[in-house]
Amino acid sequence: MSKHIVRSIEALSRLGGISSVFLLIVAMVVMCQMILMRYLFRAPTIWQTEVVVFAATAAIFIGAPYVLMKKGHVGVDVIELMMSPPNQRRMKCLGALLGLAFCVLMTVASGIYVYEAWEGGWTTPTIAAIPLWIPATPMLVGFGLLCLQYIVELMKLFNPELATSPAQNPTSAEDENTLHSHQRFGEAP
């Protein structure tokens, strides 16, 4: 049952990563269109700037769970590497619990904001007047998925068997990159 939950939540995180890539492509295409319209045809741009900003921002929030799942966040692990394995595990648990607490608070706050924007009919103060619940919803979805991914990370810390799946190959290129990232300065790979 636990493995099924982990796989399901990680599938949602992967879907978030794919959606994030799609949103960045949309932002890039609209940005190119905006540049062509403005400088080549001297035409005004009304909606393009907002679409680019909202799509790029949505990509950040919706892609965050995938980054957490892949351990792709930037971190300094000097202190962690000097600790014993049990203390490393405790430190990871504390970090995951604090991350989960923050994400729960942000999910609730985002939910309140989306609801108030929906009920209040809030729009952007531009000519396009985009309803604000639309660009705020990815923040709610992203933090909600991030909460689920933090729960999965905690489950993996408490039950290491959940961290390995039959599809994972221990000698994959990803594991090799992880090994190289933990070598000391000046050491040969």
C-alpha positions as CSV (number, residue, x, y, z in Angstrom):
1,M,0.0,0.0,0.0
2,S,2.8,2.4,0.9
3,K,4.7,1.8,-2.3
4,H,1.5,2.5,-4.2
5,I,1.0,5.8,-2.5
6,V,4.7,6.7,-3.1
7,R,4.5,5.8,-6.8
8,S,1.2,7.7,-7.2
9,I,2.5,10.9,-5.6
10,E,5.8,10.7,-7.5
11,A,3.7,10.3,-10.7
12,L,1.9,13.5,-9.8
13,S,5.3,15.2,-9.2
14,R,6.5,14.0,-12.6
15,L,3.3,15.4,-14.2
16,G,4.1,18.7,-12.5
17,G,7.6,18.6,-13.9
18,I,6.2,18.0,-17.4
19,S,3.6,20.7,-17.0
20,S,6.3,23.0,-15.8
21,V,8.3,22.4,-19.0
22,F,5.2,23.0,-21.1
23,L,4.5,26.3,-19.3
24,L,8.1,27.5,-19.9
25,I,7.7,26.7,-23.6
26,V,4.5,28.7,-23.7
27,A,6.2,31.6,-22.0
28,M,9.1,31.4,-24.5
29,V,6.8,31.3,-27.5
30,V,4.6,34.2,-26.3
31,M,7.8,36.2,-25.5
32,C,9.0,35.7,-29.0
33,Q,5.6,36.6,-30.4
34,M,5.6,39.8,-28.3
35,I,9.0,40.8,-29.5
36,L,8.0,40.3,-33.1
37,M,4.8,42.2,-32.7
38,R,6.3,45.1,-30.8
39,Y,9.5,45.7,-32.8
40,L,8.8,44.2,-36.2
41,F,5.2,45.3,-36.7
42,R,5.1,48.2,-34.2
43,A,1.9,46.6,-32.8
44,P,0.8,47.0,-29.2
45,T,1.1,44.1,-26.9
46,I,-1.7,43.8,-24.4
47,W,-1.9,40.3,-22.9
48,Q,1.6,38.9,-23.7
49,T,3.5,40.3,-20.7
50,E,1.0,38.9,-18.2
51,V,1.0,35.5,-19.9
52,V,4.8,35.3,-19.8
53,V,5.0,36.3,-16.2
54,F,2.1,34.1,-15.0
55,A,3.3,31.0,-17.1
56,A,6.9,31.3,-15.8
57,T,5.7,31.8,-12.2
58,A,3.3,28.8,-12.5
59,A,6.2,26.7,-13.9
60,I,8.1,27.4,-10.7
61,F,5.4,26.4,-8.3
62,I,4.1,23.4,-10.3
63,G,7.7,22.1,-11.0
64,A,8.8,22.4,-7.3
65,P,7.6,18.9,-6.2
66,Y,9.5,17.3,-9.1
67,V,12.7,19.2,-8.1
68,L,12.3,18.0,-4.5
69,M,11.7,14.4,-5.7
70,K,14.9,14.5,-7.8
71,K,16.9,16.2,-5.1
72,G,17.6,18.9,-7.6
73,H,17.5,21.9,-5.2
74,V,20.6,23.8,-4.4
75,G,22.1,22.9,-1.1
76,V,25.3,23.1,0.8
77,D,26.0,19.7,2.4
78,V,29.3,20.4,4.1
79,I,27.9,20.0,7.6
80,E,25.8,17.1,6.6
81,L,28.8,15.2,5.2
82,M,30.7,15.6,8.5
83,M,27.9,14.0,10.5
84,S,27.3,10.4,11.2
85,P,24.6,8.6,9.1
86,P,22.1,8.5,12.0
87,N,22.6,12.3,12.5
88,Q,22.3,12.9,8.7
89,R,19.0,11.0,8.8
90,R,17.8,13.1,11.7
91,M,18.8,16.3,9.9
92,K,17.0,15.2,6.8
93,C,13.9,14.4,8.9
94,L,14.0,17.8,10.6
95,G,14.4,19.6,7.2
96,A,11.5,17.6,5.7
97,L,9.3,18.4,8.6
98,L,10.1,22.1,8.5
99,G,9.6,22.1,4.7
100,L,6.2,20.3,5.2
101,A,5.1,22.7,7.8
102,F,5.9,25.7,5.6
103,C,4.2,24.2,2.6
104,V,1.1,23.4,4.6
105,L,0.9,27.0,5.8
106,M,1.4,28.2,2.2
107,T,-1.2,25.8,0.9
108,V,-3.8,27.2,3.3
109,A,-2.8,30.8,2.6
110,S,-2.9,30.2,-1.2
111,G,-6.3,28.5,-0.9
112,I,-7.7,31.5,1.0
113,Y,-6.2,33.9,-1.6
114,V,-7.6,31.9,-4.5
115,Y,-11.0,31.7,-2.8
116,E,-11.1,35.5,-2.1
117,A,-9.9,36.3,-5.6
118,W,-12.7,34.1,-7.0
119,E,-15.4,35.4,-4.7
120,G,-14.3,39.1,-5.0
121,G,-13.9,39.0,-8.8
122,W,-10.4,40.4,-8.5
123,T,-8.6,41.1,-11.7
124,T,-5.2,42.4,-12.7
125,P,-5.0,46.2,-13.0
126,T,-4.2,46.1,-16.7
127,I,-6.2,46.3,-19.9
128,A,-6.4,42.5,-20.1
129,A,-8.0,42.4,-16.6
130,I,-7.2,38.7,-16.1
131,P,-9.1,37.2,-13.2
132,L,-6.5,36.8,-10.4
133,W,-7.7,33.3,-9.3
134,I,-6.2,32.0,-12.6
135,P,-2.6,32.9,-11.9
136,A,-3.0,32.2,-8.2
137,T,-4.2,28.6,-8.7
138,P,-0.8,27.2,-9.7
139,M,0.6,28.4,-6.4
140,L,-2.1,26.5,-4.6
141,V,-1.6,23.4,-6.7
142,G,2.2,23.6,-6.4
143,F,2.2,23.9,-2.7
144,G,-0.3,21.2,-2.3
145,L,1.8,18.8,-4.4
146,L,4.9,19.9,-2.5
147,C,3.2,18.9,0.7
148,L,2.5,15.5,-0.7
149,Q,6.1,15.1,-2.0
150,Y,7.4,16.1,1.5
151,I,5.2,13.4,3.0
152,V,6.7,10.9,0.5
153,E,10.2,12.0,1.4
154,L,9.4,11.5,5.1
155,M,8.0,8.1,4.3
156,K,11.2,7.2,2.5
157,L,13.3,8.3,5.5
158,F,11.3,6.2,7.9
159,N,11.1,3.2,5.6
160,P,14.2,3.1,3.3
161,E,12.7,0.2,1.3
162,L,10.2,2.8,-0.2
163,A,13.2,4.7,-1.6
164,T,14.2,2.0,-4.0
165,S,11.9,0.6,-6.7
166,P,12.5,-2.3,-9.0
167,A,12.7,0.2,-11.9
168,Q,15.8,1.9,-10.4
169,N,19.2,0.8,-11.6
170,P,21.9,1.3,-8.9
171,T,24.5,2.0,-11.6
172,S,22.5,4.6,-13.5
173,A,24.0,7.8,-14.7
174,E,22.0,9.7,-12.1
175,D,23.6,7.7,-9.3
176,E,27.0,8.3,-10.9
177,N,26.4,12.1,-10.9
178,T,25.4,11.9,-7.3
179,L,28.6,10.1,-6.5
180,H,30.7,12.7,-8.3
181,S,28.9,15.5,-6.5
182,H,30.1,14.2,-3.2
183,Q,33.7,13.9,-4.0
184,R,36.2,16.2,-2.3
185,F,37.7,19.1,-4.0
186,G,40.7,18.0,-6.1
187,E,39.8,14.3,-6.0
188,A,39.7,12.3,-9.2
189,P,36.2,11.0,-10.2
